């Protein structure tokens, strides 16, 4: 899944089943350097991904959302 500003991949070393990463296409060192359209893109993809995961696995009851900075 992707749009013009960000994309989704499954984590290469998943902590849990269906562990995904949402990655901005423009390289920045930290989240705080992202522009508003990039943040909006990430949030839209996150909402779509949440629905996709829930549709794929009805046993999912929660989500952990985290980010790495630096």
C-alpha positions, 0 to 999 in steps of 0.5 A, a space after each residue: 500500500 502506498 501513495 505519493 508521500 509514503 508507503 507500507 511494508 511488512 517488517 522484516 523482523 516482526 514483533 507480532 503477526 502483521 507487524 508493518 512499517 509506514 515509511 515516508 518517501 522523503 528522507 528525514 532524520 526525525 518525524 518532527 521534520 515531516 511536512 503536514 502533507 506527509 503526516 496526513 499521508 501517514 495517518 491516512 495509510 495508518 487508517 487504511 492499514 488498520 482496517 485491512 489488518 482487522 479484515 484479515 484477522 478478526 482476533 486483533 483487538 488492539 494496535 501499538 503505534 510507535 516511531 523511531 527518531 534519530 
